[in-house]
């Protein structure tokens, strides 16, 4: 993990000092809320429905025990004892008092954390693969590249007032665990003829006009990354629309001008940008890579793990979903579900955060990740230690074995918190998960991604859910549209709307009908929901949703 230098600490201290003064001026009335708004947004502070919300950056989802313990302390000291992990791998505190926010930022700075560029029309938190450094299929750990981009983009003087917010993801494998093609820019580490370089994708995004990113450069030499990114963002900054915020994202710029024309502009901009770089970026990258120390993973006897799987069906079921293959054969990647049935997706209490920190310290080489699916990950755990980890997680209410199953739901905060939301998301997610637990069917159903957004901004990634749910306001009444066939993997696809929406009290039964229709339609338990949908299309699922006879049968 990257460790802050003296420069980093001094930079944060000065930023926090400035913001403390701005907060004092807001409290004493020297600044109006309109005047304060751009200042607070530069420091990750939002004004939500009921209170301020502080969004803290977790770059590329990487944490260590000290950081997670400090986040737990902040939750107890200045909030309501919990934090909410988001789809950009950040953590949000939903109830801070304005006068306490500078103290919260100072506490974060003590462990090398901040809230810079977690809001505003600038380059947001850079995300990456939550299995980075542990996955079997990556060509290199992508996080040093993500850190390089973070350093380059933080307070970049040219890109603080872009036409709209801007998101970048970095991966290093064919398998896309970061939804890279849903980003404004996607970067994938590749190798060609023995040389390392990058694929560059552009123009992805969700919101009211969802689009899948398109390939801008098939191979970019390693030394050209930052100047090429700078040329791309500069081109967008010049060409992007500022007359309509709904058409201001780079996806619209690429769509309106065409990929080829946009590429021509980037390539024309690139030589001057390249000439301005003296190679210091490669020195940065070399230094950053030196700060990411790969843990030494000694050989361990895995018999304890396999014996526990043979004798404990609960443990076996949990490992089937929550433990992934590690590049080291006697280690595993443990995903900790923050989706207990009926709980708020992505929430973790201070006590739970401290427990995960303790487990990472004792069993996980001090490495913790946040996934875009709003779960936590211990990427390096010896198989022989996983039974002990599981036992501790169960005792803390974190032992739910549902990663990748239907109750592992991505959901935005919705109308319970967000000032932009038009419908509730959290109660819908809780209702679906609770019903699945009552029916005891989700292990039979298998891999199924349900994603819920409480408004058209799509913070819950509903466009890319196998089943997507979008909550809208229809004449003052919550109405939930359903999309099917979305895909957040490397085969990225946008879901198709099924038809009219459902009332709040109808949406959980509607999802239940879809799931039972899938069980009836699949060609055996190995065929996933998405595979069945791809084979048969929308028609049979639409019938299950809207046909009166099917609805009456399901009600029985």
C-alpha positions in Angstrom: 0.0 0.0 0.0 1.2 3.5 -0.8 2.4 5.4 2.3 2.2 9.2 2.4 5.4 11.3 2.2 6.1 14.5 4.1 4.8 16.4 1.1 1.5 14.5 1.3 1.0 15.2 5.0 1.9 18.9 4.6 -0.5 19.2 1.6 -3.4 17.7 3.6 -2.7 19.8 6.7 -2.8 23.0 4.6 -6.0 22.0 2.8 -7.7 21.1 6.1 -6.6 24.4 7.7 -8.1 26.3 4.8 -11.4 24.4 5.1 -11.6 24.9 8.9 -11.5 28.6 8.3 -14.2 28.3 5.6 -16.4 26.3 8.0 -16.0 28.9 10.7 -17.0 31.6 8.3 -20.1 29.7 7.3 -21.1 29.1 11.0 -20.7 32.8 11.9 -22.6 33.9 8.8 -19.8 35.4 6.9 -20.5 33.0 4.1 -23.9 32.1 2.8 -24.8 28.5 1.9 -24.6 29.4 -1.8 -21.1 30.8 -1.3 -20.1 27.9 0.9 -21.3 25.2 -1.4 -18.4 25.1 -3.9 -15.9 25.2 -1.0 -17.5 22.3 0.9 -17.9 20.2 -2.3 -14.1 20.6 -2.9 -13.7 18.8 0.4 -16.3 16.0 -0.1 -19.1 17.6 2.0 -22.6 17.3 0.8 -25.9 18.7 2.1 -28.4 15.8 2.1 -32.0 15.5 3.0 -31.5 15.5 6.8 -27.9 16.5 7.5 -24.5 17.1 5.9 -22.8 14.0 4.5 -19.0 13.6 4.3 -17.7 11.4 1.6 -14.2 10.1 2.3 -11.9 8.8 -0.5 -10.6 5.3 -0.4 -8.3 5.3 -3.4 -8.6 2.1 -5.5 -10.4 0.6 -2.5 -7.2 -0.1 -0.5 -7.1 0.2 3.3 -4.9 -1.0 6.2 -6.0 -1.7 9.8 -5.0 1.7 11.0 -7.1 3.4 8.4 -10.2 1.2 9.1 -9.8 1.7 12.9 -9.7 5.4 12.4 -12.8 5.3 10.2 -14.5 3.4 13.0 -13.4 6.0 15.6 -14.8 8.8 13.4 -18.1 7.0 13.1 -18.4 6.8 16.8 -17.0 10.1 17.7 -18.7 12.4 15.2 -21.5 10.3 13.5 -24.0 7.6 14.5 -21.6 4.7 14.9 -21.5 3.4 11.3 -20.3 4.2 7.9 -21.6 3.5 4.4 -19.4 2.0 1.7 -20.2 3.1 -1.8 -19.8 1.8 -5.4 -16.8 4.0 -5.8 -15.2 2.2 -2.9 -15.5 5.4 -0.7 -17.1 5.6 2.7 -19.8 8.1 3.6 -20.7 9.5 7.0 -24.4 10.5 6.9 -24.8 12.5 10.1 -21.9 14.8 10.8 -22.4 18.3 12.3 -20.8 21.0 10.3 -18.6 22.3 13.1 -17.2 18.8 13.5 -16.2 18.2 9.9 -12.7 19.9 10.2 -11.9 17.7 13.2 -13.0 14.7 11.1 -10.7 15.7 8.3 -7.8 16.2 10.6 -8.4 12.7 12.1 -8.4 11.3 8.6 -5.2 13.1 7.8 -3.5 11.4 10.7 -3.7 8.1 8.8 -3.2 9.4 5.3 -6.8 9.8 4.2 -8.9 12.7 2.9 -12.1 13.7 1.2 -10.5 15.7 -1.7 -12.2 15.3 -5.1 -15.0 13.0 -3.9 -17.3 15.6 -5.3 -17.5 18.3 -7.9 -16.8 18.5 -11.7 -13.3 17.1 -11.4 -11.6 13.7 -11.5 -13.1 11.6 -8.8 -11.7 8.7 -6.7 -9.8 6.3 -9.0 -11.1 2.8 -8.7 -9.5 -0.6 -9.4 -9.9 -4.4 -9.0 -10.6 -5.3 -5.4 -8.6 -8.5 -6.0 -5.5 -6.6 -7.2 -2.3 -8.2 -6.2 -4.0 -11.5 -5.3 -5.9 -12.5 -8.5 -4.6 -15.3 -10.6 -5.3 -13.7 -13.9 -3.7 -10.3 -13.7 -0.4 -9.4 -15.5 0.6 -7.0 -12.7 -0.9 -5.2 -9.7 -2.8 -2.3 -11.2 -2.9 -0.3 -8.0 0.5 1.5 -8.5 -0.9 2.8 -11.8 -4.1 3.9 -10.1 -2.0 5.7 -7.4 0.0 7.4 -10.2 -3.3 8.7 -11.7 -4.5 9.8 -8.3 -1.4 11.8 -7.7 -1.5 13.4 -11.1 -5.2 14.3 -10.9 -5.3 15.6 -7.4 -5.6 19.4 -7.5 -4.6 19.3 -11.2 -5.0 23.0 -12.1 -6.5 22.4 -15.5 -9.1 19.9 -14.5 -10.8 21.3 -11.4 -13.8 22.7 -13.4 -14.6 20.1 -16.0 -17.9 20.1 -17.8 -19.0 17.3 -15.4 -17.6 14.8 -12.9 -15.1 12.4 -14.3 -14.3 8.8 -13.3 -11.4 6.5 -14.1 -10.9 2.8 -13.4 -7.7 0.7 -13.8 -7.6 -3.1 -14.2 -4.9 -5.6 -15.2 -6.8 -8.7 -16.4 -9.2 -9.9 -19.0 -11.8 -10.3 -16.2 -13.3 -7.0 -15.3 -14.0 -6.8 -11.6 -14.1 -3.0 -11.5 -16.9 -2.3 -14.2 -14.2 -0.6 -16.1 -16.3 0.0 -19.2 -18.8 2.0 -17.2 -16.2 4.8 -16.6 -15.4 8.0 -18.4 -11.9 6.5 -19.0 -11.0 2.9 -18.5 -7.4 1.8 -18.3 -6.3 -1.9 -18.7 -2.8 -3.1 -18.3 -1.8 -5.3 -21.3 1.4 -6.8 -22.8 2.4 -6.8 -26.4 5.5 -8.4 -27.8 7.0 -8.5 -24.3 6.3 -4.8 -23.7 3.9 -3.5 -21.0 1.3 -0.9 -22.0 -2.3 0.0 -21.8 -5.7 -0.2 -23.5 -7.5 3.0 -23.1 -11.3 3.0 -23.2 -13.5 6.2 -23.2 -17.1 7.3 -23.0 -18.6 4.9 -20.5 -21.2 6.0 -17.9 -24.6 5.4 -16.4 -27.1 8.0 -15.4 -30.0 9.0 -17.6 -28.1 8.0 -20.8 -26.2 4.8 -20.1 -23.3 4.0 -22.4 -20.6 1.4 -22.6 -17.0 2.7 -23.1 -15.4 2.3 -26.5 -11.8 1.5 -27.3 -9.8 4.7 -27.9 -6.3 3.2 -28.0 -5.6 -0.5 -28.4 -2.0 -0.2 -27.1 -0.4 2.8 -25.4 3.2 2.5 -24.3 3.7 2.5 -20.6 5.6 5.8 -20.6 2.8 7.6 -22.4 0.0 7.0 -19.9 -0.2 10.4 -18.1 0.3 12.6 -21.2 -2.3 10.6 -23.1 -4.8 10.8 -20.2 -4.0 14.5 -20.0 -4.6 14.9 -23.8 -7.9 13.0 -23.4 -9.2 15.0 -20.5 -8.1 18.3 -22.1 -9.9 17.4 -25.3 -13.1 16.7 -23.3 -12.6 19.9 -21.3 -12.5 21.8 -24.6 -15.3 19.9 -26.5 -17.6 18.9 -23.7 -20.9 20.7 -23.3 -21.5 23.2 -20.6 -25.0 24.3 -21.6 -26.8 21.2 -20.3 -25.5 19.3 -17.3 -27.4 16.2 -18.5 -25.4 16.2 -21.7 -22.0 17.3 -20.3 -20.4 13.9 -19.6 -17.7 12.7 -21.9 -19.9 9.8 -23.1 -22.1 12.5 -24.8 -19.1 14.3 -26.2 -17.9 11.1 -27.8 -21.4 10.1 -29.0 -22.2 13.5 -30.5 -18.8 14.0 -32.3 -18.2 10.3 -33.0 -15.4 8.2 -31.7 -13.1 8.7 -34.7 -13.4 12.5 -34.5 -12.8 12.5 -30.8 -9.8 10.2 -31.2 -8.4 12.6 -33.9 -8.6 15.5 -31.5 -6.9 13.5 -28.7 -4.1 12.4 -31.0 -3.6 15.9 -32.2 -3.4 17.1 -28.6 -1.1 14.3 -27.5 2.3 15.3 -28.9 2.4 18.6 -27.1 1.4 17.0 -23.9 4.0 14.3 -24.3 6.7 16.8 -24.9 5.9 18.6 -21.7 6.6 15.4 -19.7 10.2 15.0 -18.8 10.0 11.5 -17.6 9.3 12.5 -14.0 6.0 10.5 -14.2 8.0 7.3 -14.7 10.1 8.2 -11.7 6.9 8.7 -9.8 5.7 5.3 -10.9 8.9 3.6 -10.0 8.8 5.2 -6.5 5.1 4.2 -6.1 5.7 0.6 -7.1 8.4 0.5 -4.4 5.8 1.5 -1.8 3.5 -1.3 -2.7 5.1 -4.2 -0.9 3.7 -7.6 -1.9 3.3 -9.6 1.3 5.4 -12.7 1.6 3.1 -15.7 1.7 4.7 -18.7 3.3 3.6 -22.2 2.5 0.9 -23.4 4.9 -0.9 -26.7 5.4 -4.4 -26.3 4.0 -5.8 -29.5 5.6 -7.6 -27.6 8.3 -9.6 -25.7 5.6 -10.6 -28.7 3.6 -11.5 -30.7 6.8 -13.8 -27.8 7.9 -15.4 -27.8 4.5 -16.0 -31.6 4.7 -17.5 -31.4 8.2 -19.3 -28.1 8.4 -22.0 -27.4 5.8 -22.4 -23.8 6.8 -18.7 -23.1 6.4 -18.7 -25.0 3.1 -21.6 -22.9 1.7 -19.9 -19.7 2.9 -16.6 -20.6 1.2 -18.4 -21.6 -2.0 -19.5 -17.9 -2.4 -17.2 -15.8 -0.3 -13.7 -17.3 -0.9 -12.0 -16.9 -4.3 -8.9 -18.5 -5.7 -5.6 -16.8 -4.8 -2.5 -16.7 -7.0 -0.8 -18.5 -4.1 -2.3 -22.1 -4.0 -2.6 -22.4 -0.2 -4.2 -18.9 0.3 -7.6 -17.6 -0.5 -9.3 -14.2 -1.2 -12.0 -13.7 1.4 -14.9 -11.4 0.7 -16.8 -10.1 3.7 -20.5 -9.5 2.9 -22.0 -6.2 4.1 -25.3 -7.6 2.9 -26.8 -9.6 5.8 -30.4 -10.3 4.9 -32.5 -7.3 5.8 -29.6 -5.0 6.5 -28.7 -1.8 4.7 -26.3 -2.8 1.8 -22.9 -1.4 2.4 -23.3 -0.3 6.0 -20.7 -1.3 8.6 -20.8 -0.5 12.3 -17.7 0.8 14.1 -17.4 -2.5 16.0 -17.6 -4.4 12.7 -14.9 -2.2 11.1 -12.6 -2.8 14.1 -13.1 -6.5 13.8 -12.2 -6.5 10.1 -9.1 -4.5 11.0 -8.2 -7.0 13.7 -8.7 -9.9 11.3 -6.5 -8.2 8.6 -3.8 -7.7 11.2 -3.9 -11.2 12.5 -4.6 -13.2 9.3 -4.5 -10.9 6.3 -1.1 -9.2 6.1 -2.6 -5.9 7.0 -4.4 -5.6 3.7 -8.1 -4.7 3.3 -10.1 -3.8 0.2 -13.4 -2.2 -0.5 -15.2 -3.6 -3.5 -17.5 -1.6 -5.9 -20.2 -4.0 -4.8 -20.1 -2.4 -1.3 -18.4 -5.3 0.4 -15.0 -5.7 2.2 -12.2 -8.0 1.1 -9.2 -9.7 2.9 -7.2 -10.5 -0.2 -4.4 -12.6 1.4 -5.6 -15.2 3.9 -4.0 -18.6 4.3 -6.5 -21.3 3.7 -5.7 -22.8 7.1 -6.8 -19.5 8.8 -10.1 -19.1 7.0 -12.1 -21.2 9.4 -11.0 -18.9 12.3 -11.8 -15.9 10.2 -15.3 -17.2 9.4 -16.0 -18.0 13.0 -15.1 -14.4 14.0 -17.2 -12.9 11.2 -20.2 -14.9 12.2 -20.0 -13.8 15.7 -20.0 -10.1 14.5 -22.9 -10.5 12.1 -20.6 -10.5 9.1 -20.8 -14.2 8.2 -23.4 -14.0 5.5 -22.5 -16.3 2.6 -24.1 -14.6 -0.3 -21.4 -13.0 -2.5 -22.6 -13.0 -6.1 -26.0 -14.3 -5.1 -29.4 -12.5 -5.4 -29.2 -10.9 -1.9 -25.8 -9.4 -2.6 -27.6 -6.3 -3.8 -26.0 -3.0 -4.8 -28.2 -0.2 -3.7 -27.8 3.6 -3.5 -28.9 5.4 -0.3 -32.1 6.5 -2.1 -34.7 8.8 -0.6 -33.7 7.8 3.0 -30.7 10.1 2.7 -30.1 11.6 -0.8 -31.5 15.0 -1.8 -31.6 13.9 -5.4 -33.4 10.7 -5.0 -37.0 10.2 -6.2 -37.7 6.9 -4.5 -36.5 4.6 -1.7 -33.8 2.1 -2.5 -32.7 0.7 0.9 -36.1 -0.7 2.0 -36.5 -2.3 -1.5 -33.1 -4.0 -1.1 -34.0 -5.1 2.4 -37.4 -6.5 1.3 -35.9 -8.5 -1.5 -33.1 -10.0 0.6 -35.5 -10.8 3.5 -37.9 -12.5 1.1 -35.1 -14.6 -0.4 -34.1 -15.7 3.0 -37.6 -16.7 3.8 -37.8 -18.7 0.6 -34.4 -20.3 1.1 -33.8 -20.4 -2.7 -30.9 -18.1 -3.5 -28.2 -20.9 -3.4 -30.4 -22.8 -5.9 -30.8 -19.6 -8.0 -27.0 -19.1 -8.1 -25.2 -16.1 -9.6 -27.7 -13.2 -9.9 -26.9 -9.5 -9.7 -29.7 -7.2 -8.5 -28.9 -3.5 -8.5 -31.2 -0.7 -7.3 -31.1 3.1 -7.9 -33.4 5.6 -6.3 -33.2 8.1 -9.2 -32.0 8.4 -12.8 -28.5 9.2 -11.7 -28.0 5.5 -11.4 -25.6 5.4 -8.4 -26.9 1.9 -7.7 -25.7 0.7 -11.2 -29.1 -0.6 -12.1 -28.4 -0.4 -15.8 -25.8 -3.1 -15.4 -27.8 -5.4 -13.1 -28.9 -8.8 -14.4 -32.1 -7.4 -12.8 -32.0 -3.7 -12.5 -34.5 -1.6 -10.5 -34.9 2.2 -11.0 -37.1 4.1 -8.5 -38.9 7.1 -9.9 -41.5 9.6 -8.8 -44.8 9.4 -10.7 -47.2 12.2 -9.6 -45.9 12.0 -6.1 -46.0 8.2 -5.9 -42.9 5.9 -6.0 -42.8 3.8 -9.1 -40.1 1.2 -9.9 -39.0 0.3 -13.4 -37.3 -3.1 -14.1 -34.5 -3.7 -16.6 -33.2 -7.1 -17.5 -30.0 -8.4 -19.1 -27.5 -5.9 -17.9 -23.9 -7.1 -17.4 -21.2 -5.5 -15.2 -18.5 -7.9 -16.3 -16.0 -7.7 -19.2 -19.0 -8.4 -21.5 -20.5 -5.1 -20.4 -24.1 -4.6 -21.4 -27.0 -2.2 -20.6 -30.2 -3.8 -19.5 -33.5 -3.6 -21.4 -36.6 -2.0 -19.8 -39.4 -4.6 -19.4 -42.4 -2.2 -19.4 -44.5 -0.2 -17.0 -43.2 0.2 -13.5 -44.5 -1.2 -10.2 -45.7 0.4 -7.0 -43.6 0.2 -3.9 -45.6 -2.6 -2.4 -45.5 -4.5 -5.8 -41.8 -4.5 -6.5 -40.7 -7.3 -4.2 -43.4 -9.7 -5.5 -42.4 -8.7 -9.1 -38.8 -9.7 -8.4 -39.9 -12.9 -6.9 -41.9 -13.8 -10.0 -38.8 -13.1 -12.2 -36.7 -15.4 -10.1 -39.2 -18.2 -10.1 -39.7 -17.8 -13.9 -35.9 -18.2 -14.3 -36.0 -21.4 -12.2 -38.7 -22.8 -14.5 -37.0 -21.7 -17.7 -33.4 -22.6 -17.1 -31.8 -25.7 -18.7 -30.4 -27.1 -15.5 -28.8 -25.6 -12.4 -25.6 -24.7 -14.3 -27.3 -22.2 -16.5 -27.3 -18.7 -14.9 -30.0 -16.2 -14.9 -28.1 -14.1 -17.5 -27.5 -17.1 -19.7 -31.2 -18.0 -19.6 -32.1 -14.5 -20.4 -29.6 -14.4 -23.3 -31.0 -17.6 -24.7 -34.7 -16.8 -24.5 -34.9 -13.0 -24.6 -37.2 -10.7 -22.8 -40.6 -12.3 -23.7 -41.0 -15.1 -21.1 -39.8 -12.8 -18.3 -42.1 -10.0 -19.3 -44.9 -12.5 -19.3 -44.0 -13.5 -15.7 -44.1 -9.9 -14.7 -47.2 -8.6 -16.4 -49.4 -11.6 -17.3 -52.4 -11.7 -14.9 -52.6 -15.5 -14.8 -48.8 -15.7 -13.9 -49.3 -13.1 -11.2 -52.2 -14.9 -9.7 -50.3 -18.2 -9.8 -47.3 -16.6 -8.0 -49.6 -15.1 -5.4 -50.8 -18.6 -4.5 
